[in-house]
Amino acid sequence: MHKLVRPLFFSLSVAILGGCAQTPSNHEQTQMGNLLLAEPAPVNPRSQVAIARYNQILANAQLAEEDKAELHFQRGMLYDSVGLAGLAQFDYTQALSLKPDLAPAYNSMGIHYIQQQEFVQAYEAFDSTLDIDPDYDFAFLNRGIALYYGGRADLAVKDLDTFQEKDNSDPFRVLWAYFAYNDISQEKGNAYLVSVRPELDNDHWATMLVDLFLGLKSENDVLNSLIDGVTSQKALTDRLCEAYFYLGKYHSQQGNRGIASNYFKLALSTNVFDYVEHRYARLELGRLRSTDRDPD
């Protein structure tokens, strides 16, 4: 095993679930035991230096508006990568005021609107992205996610299917489409997974997550596979961000709201700010808390 990848295991069932209002069941203790913990991702010093450099250029240089727009957008992406969402959103707004046809900036604004649960604004932002650039593939994913979280799963499946069909071997694309189908009905969700499973890349670690939702693999199978092929601490932290989010979704569907809540918190603890899974883990926590029985 690579020296940077040192799995640190703890029996977390009591410590993690102790904050829940109810006493954890034996099932919960078993499932949450022996978790692999992430080392939170450090802020990249290169990103900090790049932000400082963009600040200097924007403050001092005589630039064309189109160049300023691109610099604001690039700085906004850097702010997002270090978790400074408010500054990122400000830069995207500035970029669009200078260059109203900057498709990637609309896409990034839309993601922030989803996180703020401003879904109408999110739909409009992704519509604008695709109006400007109909081939901007990730706008289909992001608009689909906005529709899913906005309670419009029947429309979400169209966008998420479009995105999935562009790479039908990718398990992450399948999982997001599955969530929308499952929101329509459990039968549709299961049928969808069965229909797309043969095309998935069996060498991709996240295909096991699809098998988890299909009931073909157990949660322990997933947990035991998380270090397979990992060769650095960063890769491990990135993978844990993804894995813990989808395990949270799995337990949320199973009605294990306390466990789901804790998995989403673990995804957030990785500090992988620019991953889809980190962006929406807090939204998922809010959805859990908004129900009648608060897991906390």
C-alpha beads as a LAMMPS data file, in Angstrom:
LAMMPS data file: protein, C-alpha beads

296 atoms
295 bonds

1 atom types
1 bond types

-500.0 500.0 xlo xhi
-500.0 500.0 ylo yhi
-500.0 500.0 zlo zhi

Masses

1 110.0

Atoms # bond

1 1 1 0.000 0.000 0.000
2 1 1 1.245 3.501 -0.860
3 1 1 2.693 5.228 2.175
4 1 1 0.306 8.188 1.794
5 1 1 -2.710 5.936 2.059
6 1 1 -2.939 4.821 5.647
7 1 1 -6.490 3.641 6.353
8 1 1 -7.483 4.858 9.792
9 1 1 -10.313 2.778 11.188
10 1 1 -12.400 3.554 14.232
11 1 1 -15.506 2.017 15.692
12 1 1 -17.687 5.047 15.077
13 1 1 -21.166 3.754 15.793
14 1 1 -21.513 5.303 19.239
15 1 1 -19.484 8.451 18.580
16 1 1 -21.204 9.341 15.313
17 1 1 -24.728 8.305 16.161
18 1 1 -24.558 9.633 19.705
19 1 1 -25.816 13.027 18.562
20 1 1 -29.081 11.573 17.289
21 1 1 -32.208 11.984 19.351
22 1 1 -32.915 8.268 19.396
23 1 1 -30.744 5.483 20.721
24 1 1 -29.047 3.774 17.754
25 1 1 -30.307 0.347 16.878
26 1 1 -28.035 -2.665 16.492
27 1 1 -28.489 -2.342 12.721
28 1 1 -27.261 1.259 12.785
29 1 1 -24.282 0.397 14.966
30 1 1 -23.226 -2.419 12.656
31 1 1 -23.525 -0.360 9.492
32 1 1 -21.652 2.658 10.836
33 1 1 -18.820 0.719 12.478
34 1 1 -15.258 0.583 11.166
35 1 1 -15.540 3.529 8.810
36 1 1 -12.596 4.763 6.792
37 1 1 -12.140 8.445 7.611
38 1 1 -10.975 11.061 5.158
39 1 1 -8.177 13.482 5.831
40 1 1 -9.865 16.801 4.942
41 1 1 -8.451 18.180 1.727
42 1 1 -6.097 21.131 2.366
43 1 1 -6.540 24.378 0.512
44 1 1 -4.352 24.226 -2.575
45 1 1 -1.612 26.870 -2.269
46 1 1 -1.511 27.197 -6.052
47 1 1 -5.162 28.235 -6.000
48 1 1 -4.411 30.897 -3.410
49 1 1 -1.511 32.265 -5.451
50 1 1 -3.633 32.243 -8.603
51 1 1 -6.403 34.162 -6.839
52 1 1 -3.898 36.771 -5.701
53 1 1 -2.567 37.058 -9.239
54 1 1 -6.059 37.521 -10.693
55 1 1 -6.697 40.209 -8.070
56 1 1 -3.614 42.111 -9.230
57 1 1 -4.499 41.838 -12.905
58 1 1 -8.108 42.912 -12.420
59 1 1 -7.079 45.838 -10.223
60 1 1 -4.290 47.200 -12.382
61 1 1 -4.549 46.134 -15.995
62 1 1 -6.412 47.931 -18.729
63 1 1 -8.378 45.032 -20.115
64 1 1 -11.067 44.556 -22.691
65 1 1 -14.451 43.702 -21.149
66 1 1 -14.341 40.209 -22.643
67 1 1 -10.966 39.557 -21.013
68 1 1 -12.211 40.906 -17.688
69 1 1 -15.207 38.609 -17.920
70 1 1 -12.992 35.582 -18.454
71 1 1 -10.760 36.561 -15.526
72 1 1 -13.759 36.994 -13.219
73 1 1 -15.044 33.605 -14.279
74 1 1 -11.692 31.902 -13.726
75 1 1 -11.292 33.554 -10.332
76 1 1 -14.812 32.473 -9.458
77 1 1 -13.894 28.875 -10.250
78 1 1 -10.884 29.174 -7.959
79 1 1 -13.002 30.651 -5.175
80 1 1 -15.395 27.716 -5.559
81 1 1 -12.511 25.245 -5.324
82 1 1 -11.480 26.638 -1.923
83 1 1 -15.007 26.886 -0.529
84 1 1 -15.569 30.657 -0.870
85 1 1 -18.998 30.388 -2.441
86 1 1 -20.109 33.978 -1.925
87 1 1 -17.030 35.400 -3.622
88 1 1 -17.393 32.872 -6.435
89 1 1 -20.984 33.852 -7.073
90 1 1 -20.032 37.543 -7.080
91 1 1 -17.391 36.858 -9.736
92 1 1 -19.804 34.891 -11.922
93 1 1 -22.254 37.798 -11.728
94 1 1 -19.496 40.211 -12.709
95 1 1 -18.464 37.982 -15.598
96 1 1 -22.009 37.868 -16.956
97 1 1 -22.454 41.619 -16.636
98 1 1 -19.369 42.038 -18.822
99 1 1 -20.074 39.171 -21.224
100 1 1 -23.747 38.102 -21.200
101 1 1 -23.134 35.150 -23.532
102 1 1 -20.604 33.363 -21.282
103 1 1 -22.245 29.948 -21.066
104 1 1 -19.994 28.424 -18.368
105 1 1 -20.736 31.334 -16.024
106 1 1 -24.483 30.717 -16.314
107 1 1 -23.835 27.054 -15.568
108 1 1 -21.833 27.921 -12.447
109 1 1 -24.474 30.403 -11.287
110 1 1 -27.098 27.719 -11.704
111 1 1 -25.204 25.368 -9.399
112 1 1 -25.142 28.042 -6.706
113 1 1 -28.870 28.599 -7.131
114 1 1 -29.474 24.870 -6.579
115 1 1 -27.476 24.975 -3.353
116 1 1 -29.564 27.961 -2.234
117 1 1 -32.744 26.131 -3.319
118 1 1 -33.594 28.969 -5.700
119 1 1 -34.799 26.534 -8.306
120 1 1 -36.551 28.888 -10.743
121 1 1 -33.357 30.927 -11.059
122 1 1 -31.404 27.684 -11.476
123 1 1 -33.643 26.522 -14.336
124 1 1 -33.250 29.886 -16.045
125 1 1 -29.466 29.808 -15.661
126 1 1 -29.150 26.358 -17.211
127 1 1 -31.618 27.262 -19.947
128 1 1 -29.378 30.227 -20.762
129 1 1 -26.317 27.970 -20.819
130 1 1 -27.924 25.633 -23.329
131 1 1 -29.386 28.483 -25.399
132 1 1 -25.857 29.849 -25.842
133 1 1 -24.147 26.464 -26.194
134 1 1 -26.486 23.524 -26.916
135 1 1 -23.533 21.126 -26.632
136 1 1 -22.630 22.123 -23.063
137 1 1 -23.144 18.599 -21.713
138 1 1 -22.886 19.310 -17.990
139 1 1 -25.758 21.781 -18.185
140 1 1 -28.020 18.762 -18.802
141 1 1 -26.725 17.136 -15.630
142 1 1 -27.061 20.298 -13.600
143 1 1 -30.504 21.233 -14.903
144 1 1 -31.593 17.658 -14.226
145 1 1 -30.307 17.901 -10.663
146 1 1 -32.105 21.234 -10.229
147 1 1 -35.356 19.691 -11.452
148 1 1 -34.848 16.681 -9.181
149 1 1 -34.297 18.772 -6.068
150 1 1 -37.036 21.143 -7.191
151 1 1 -39.581 18.323 -7.059
152 1 1 -39.969 17.915 -10.828
153 1 1 -38.565 14.429 -11.280
154 1 1 -40.686 13.768 -14.383
155 1 1 -38.759 16.533 -16.166
156 1 1 -35.444 15.732 -14.493
157 1 1 -35.271 12.259 -16.038
158 1 1 -35.209 13.743 -19.546
159 1 1 -32.100 15.825 -18.862
160 1 1 -30.398 13.148 -16.788
161 1 1 -31.071 10.516 -19.458
162 1 1 -29.572 12.853 -22.068
163 1 1 -26.458 13.269 -19.940
164 1 1 -26.173 9.555 -19.155
165 1 1 -26.498 8.539 -22.791
166 1 1 -23.411 10.582 -23.654
167 1 1 -21.359 8.102 -21.602
168 1 1 -23.407 5.041 -20.708
169 1 1 -20.469 3.370 -18.954
170 1 1 -20.280 6.016 -16.192
171 1 1 -21.923 4.876 -12.925
172 1 1 -22.222 8.404 -11.536
173 1 1 -24.394 9.467 -14.476
174 1 1 -26.553 6.415 -13.885
175 1 1 -26.957 7.170 -10.176
176 1 1 -28.308 10.687 -10.727
177 1 1 -30.774 9.486 -13.329
178 1 1 -31.789 6.696 -10.959
179 1 1 -32.550 9.169 -8.157
180 1 1 -34.970 11.009 -10.430
181 1 1 -36.633 7.808 -11.645
182 1 1 -36.910 6.570 -8.082
183 1 1 -38.621 9.814 -7.095
184 1 1 -41.329 9.007 -9.634
185 1 1 -41.676 5.461 -8.308
186 1 1 -39.494 2.781 -6.796
187 1 1 -40.524 0.432 -9.612
188 1 1 -39.293 2.874 -12.258
189 1 1 -36.044 3.384 -10.386
190 1 1 -35.312 -0.326 -10.104
191 1 1 -36.277 -0.989 -13.712
192 1 1 -33.984 1.801 -14.867
193 1 1 -30.985 0.408 -12.971
194 1 1 -31.591 -3.095 -14.309
195 1 1 -31.792 -1.763 -17.874
196 1 1 -28.537 0.243 -17.773
197 1 1 -26.410 -2.000 -15.546
198 1 1 -24.999 -4.170 -18.415
199 1 1 -23.358 -1.130 -20.034
200 1 1 -21.475 0.045 -16.939
201 1 1 -17.715 -0.161 -16.606
202 1 1 -17.061 -3.008 -14.172
203 1 1 -13.558 -1.666 -13.525
204 1 1 -14.947 1.636 -12.206
205 1 1 -15.118 1.518 -8.420
206 1 1 -18.449 3.373 -8.318
207 1 1 -20.204 0.624 -10.285
208 1 1 -20.374 -1.118 -6.914
209 1 1 -22.569 1.759 -5.707
210 1 1 -25.041 0.959 -8.477
211 1 1 -24.945 -2.675 -7.381
212 1 1 -25.645 -1.523 -3.818
213 1 1 -28.861 0.182 -4.917
214 1 1 -29.744 -2.927 -6.925
215 1 1 -29.257 -5.103 -3.846
216 1 1 -26.407 -7.041 -5.482
217 1 1 -23.721 -5.726 -3.113
218 1 1 -23.763 -4.856 0.573
219 1 1 -22.697 -1.675 2.282
220 1 1 -19.714 -3.509 3.730
221 1 1 -18.718 -4.551 0.200
222 1 1 -18.648 -0.875 -0.762
223 1 1 -16.720 0.190 2.332
224 1 1 -14.177 -2.585 1.897
225 1 1 -13.515 -1.578 -1.713
226 1 1 -12.853 2.115 -1.135
227 1 1 -9.058 1.888 -1.087
228 1 1 -8.830 -0.354 -4.157
229 1 1 -6.556 1.288 -6.709
230 1 1 -6.005 4.411 -4.582
231 1 1 -2.415 5.672 -4.670
232 1 1 -2.522 9.026 -2.875
233 1 1 -4.176 10.740 0.047
234 1 1 -5.914 13.192 -2.302
235 1 1 -7.406 10.374 -4.366
236 1 1 -8.645 8.715 -1.196
237 1 1 -10.247 11.914 0.098
238 1 1 -11.930 12.535 -3.266
239 1 1 -13.293 9.008 -3.344
240 1 1 -14.598 9.166 0.200
241 1 1 -16.431 12.404 -0.591
242 1 1 -18.238 10.595 -3.390
243 1 1 -18.806 7.330 -1.529
244 1 1 -20.200 8.872 1.630
245 1 1 -22.640 11.041 -0.312
246 1 1 -24.108 8.068 -2.167
247 1 1 -24.178 5.954 0.989
248 1 1 -26.137 8.814 2.522
249 1 1 -28.585 8.685 -0.382
250 1 1 -28.860 4.918 0.048
251 1 1 -29.706 5.147 3.740
252 1 1 -32.070 8.047 3.131
253 1 1 -34.031 5.812 0.762
254 1 1 -33.957 3.020 3.327
255 1 1 -35.434 5.304 5.968
256 1 1 -32.273 5.235 8.109
257 1 1 -32.302 8.980 8.538
258 1 1 -29.733 9.162 11.334
259 1 1 -27.185 7.160 9.359
260 1 1 -27.938 9.119 6.180
261 1 1 -27.395 12.388 8.024
262 1 1 -24.026 11.255 9.311
263 1 1 -22.842 10.071 5.906
264 1 1 -23.691 13.464 4.414
265 1 1 -21.732 15.117 7.228
266 1 1 -18.785 12.860 6.465
267 1 1 -18.946 13.882 2.800
268 1 1 -18.857 17.530 3.880
269 1 1 -15.906 16.861 6.196
270 1 1 -13.686 16.003 3.214
271 1 1 -13.556 19.667 2.064
272 1 1 -13.657 18.593 -1.593
273 1 1 -15.615 21.749 -2.340
274 1 1 -15.870 21.494 -6.112
275 1 1 -17.329 17.976 -6.217
276 1 1 -21.030 17.592 -6.959
277 1 1 -21.317 15.323 -3.943
278 1 1 -19.901 17.926 -1.566
279 1 1 -22.038 20.689 -3.064
280 1 1 -25.289 18.842 -2.436
281 1 1 -24.526 17.030 0.828
282 1 1 -25.635 20.075 2.820
283 1 1 -28.799 20.349 0.749
284 1 1 -29.521 16.698 1.546
285 1 1 -29.036 17.397 5.247
286 1 1 -31.538 20.230 4.989
287 1 1 -34.041 17.920 3.336
288 1 1 -33.655 15.415 6.159
289 1 1 -34.116 18.100 8.803
290 1 1 -37.200 19.525 7.107
291 1 1 -39.154 16.323 7.628
292 1 1 -41.301 15.766 10.681
293 1 1 -38.827 13.556 12.522
294 1 1 -35.518 15.339 12.906
295 1 1 -32.620 12.815 13.001
296 1 1 -30.588 15.212 15.100

Bonds

1 1 1 2
2 1 2 3
3 1 3 4
4 1 4 5
5 1 5 6
6 1 6 7
7 1 7 8
8 1 8 9
9 1 9 10
10 1 10 11
11 1 11 12
12 1 12 13
13 1 13 14
14 1 14 15
15 1 15 16
16 1 16 17
17 1 17 18
18 1 18 19
19 1 19 20
20 1 20 21
21 1 21 22
22 1 22 23
23 1 23 24
24 1 24 25
25 1 25 26
26 1 26 27
27 1 27 28
28 1 28 29
29 1 29 30
30 1 30 31
31 1 31 32
32 1 32 33
33 1 33 34
34 1 34 35
35 1 35 36
36 1 36 37
37 1 37 38
38 1 38 39
39 1 39 40
40 1 40 41
41 1 41 42
42 1 42 43
43 1 43 44
44 1 44 45
45 1 45 46
46 1 46 47
47 1 47 48
48 1 48 49
49 1 49 50
50 1 50 51
51 1 51 52
52 1 52 53
53 1 53 54
54 1 54 55
55 1 55 56
56 1 56 57
57 1 57 58
58 1 58 59
59 1 59 60
60 1 60 61
61 1 61 62
62 1 62 63
63 1 63 64
64 1 64 65
65 1 65 66
66 1 66 67
67 1 67 68
68 1 68 69
69 1 69 70
70 1 70 71
71 1 71 72
72 1 72 73
73 1 73 74
74 1 74 75
75 1 75 76
76 1 76 77
77 1 77 78
78 1 78 79
79 1 79 80
80 1 80 81
81 1 81 82
82 1 82 83
83 1 83 84
84 1 84 85
85 1 85 86
86 1 86 87
87 1 87 88
88 1 88 89
89 1 89 90
90 1 90 91
91 1 91 92
92 1 92 93
93 1 93 94
94 1 94 95
95 1 95 96
96 1 96 97
97 1 97 98
98 1 98 99
99 1 99 100
100 1 100 101
101 1 101 102
102 1 102 103
103 1 103 104
104 1 104 105
105 1 105 106
106 1 106 107
107 1 107 108
108 1 108 109
109 1 109 110
110 1 110 111
111 1 111 112
112 1 112 113
113 1 113 114
114 1 114 115
115 1 115 116
116 1 116 117
117 1 117 118
118 1 118 119
119 1 119 120
120 1 120 121
121 1 121 122
122 1 122 123
123 1 123 124
124 1 124 125
125 1 125 126
126 1 126 127
127 1 127 128
128 1 128 129
129 1 129 130
130 1 130 131
131 1 131 132
132 1 132 133
133 1 133 134
134 1 134 135
135 1 135 136
136 1 136 137
137 1 137 138
138 1 138 139
139 1 139 140
140 1 140 141
141 1 141 142
142 1 142 143
143 1 143 144
144 1 144 145
145 1 145 146
146 1 146 147
147 1 147 148
148 1 148 149
149 1 149 150
150 1 150 151
151 1 151 152
152 1 152 153
153 1 153 154
154 1 154 155
155 1 155 156
156 1 156 157
157 1 157 158
158 1 158 159
159 1 159 160
160 1 160 161
161 1 161 162
162 1 162 163
163 1 163 164
164 1 164 165
165 1 165 166
166 1 166 167
167 1 167 168
168 1 168 169
169 1 169 170
170 1 170 171
171 1 171 172
172 1 172 173
173 1 173 174
174 1 174 175
175 1 175 176
176 1 176 177
177 1 177 178
178 1 178 179
179 1 179 180
180 1 180 181
181 1 181 182
182 1 182 183
183 1 183 184
184 1 184 185
185 1 185 186
186 1 186 187
187 1 187 188
188 1 188 189
189 1 189 190
190 1 190 191
191 1 191 192
192 1 192 193
193 1 193 194
194 1 194 195
195 1 195 196
196 1 196 197
197 1 197 198
198 1 198 199
199 1 199 200
200 1 200 201
201 1 201 202
202 1 202 203
203 1 203 204
204 1 204 205
205 1 205 206
206 1 206 207
207 1 207 208
208 1 208 209
209 1 209 210
210 1 210 211
211 1 211 212
212 1 212 213
213 1 213 214
214 1 214 215
215 1 215 216
216 1 216 217
217 1 217 218
218 1 218 219
219 1 219 220
220 1 220 221
221 1 221 222
222 1 222 223
223 1 223 224
224 1 224 225
225 1 225 226
226 1 226 227
227 1 227 228
228 1 228 229
229 1 229 230
230 1 230 231
231 1 231 232
232 1 232 233
233 1 233 234
234 1 234 235
235 1 235 236
236 1 236 237
237 1 237 238
238 1 238 239
239 1 239 240
240 1 240 241
241 1 241 242
242 1 242 243
243 1 243 244
244 1 244 245
245 1 245 246
246 1 246 247
247 1 247 248
248 1 248 249
249 1 249 250
250 1 250 251
251 1 251 252
252 1 252 253
253 1 253 254
254 1 254 255
255 1 255 256
256 1 256 257
257 1 257 258
258 1 258 259
259 1 259 260
260 1 260 261
261 1 261 262
262 1 262 263
263 1 263 264
264 1 264 265
265 1 265 266
266 1 266 267
267 1 267 268
268 1 268 269
269 1 269 270
270 1 270 271
271 1 271 272
272 1 272 273
273 1 273 274
274 1 274 275
275 1 275 276
276 1 276 277
277 1 277 278
278 1 278 279
279 1 279 280
280 1 280 281
281 1 281 282
282 1 282 283
283 1 283 284
284 1 284 285
285 1 285 286
286 1 286 287
287 1 287 288
288 1 288 289
289 1 289 290
290 1 290 291
291 1 291 292
292 1 292 293
293 1 293 294
294 1 294 295
295 1 295 296
